Amino acid sequence: MTGNNGLRHQVDMEIRIRRIIFYTLIFLSFIYIISSLVFGDMGLIKYIELYKKKNHLEASIKEINQENQLLKEQIKLLKEDPFFKEKYAREEFGLAKPDEYIFQYDR
């Protein structure tokens, strides 16, 4: 009986060792997969960085489009409206009509 009991004990120990090795490999695999999902090249942290960069670029594009629209309106006014041309020439370049005097004040 003790021979069978010792053999049974040895088989149980081998089964336990195999289970421990199996569960350890499963656990390490999960750790690797989770760390890859979070810290890898295509991981969560990289995704968050790219998302922030995308939002920043979209805001820049929106701002530039608004600026372009204002410039298009100014160009249209410069081409069509003589009063706007005159105002622009006076304000931007300090031009005056003949027989006009320009007074500039220091601030």
Phi, psi and omega in degrees: 000323182292333177292317178293323181294319178293320178294319179297320179296319179294319178295317177300318180295319178295320177296318178297316180297317179297319178296317179298315179296316180299310181293328176294316177296318177299314181299314180294325177296315178298318178300315179297315181296315180295317180294325177293320179293329183269313189252357184288179180299327178247030184276182184297318181295317178296321179299316180296318178298315180294325179295317178296319180295320178299314179298319179296316180294321178296321177295320178296318179298317179297317179295318180294321177296320177296318178296319177299319179297317178297319179294322177297320178295319178297318179299316180298316179295320179296327180283325190253327189256111181292329179292323178292321177301314181296314180300316180297316180296321180292314185285317186276324187246355179068027180280158180218160175284163176299145180068023174248150177246142179250127177251126178244136182244138176279140181258000000 
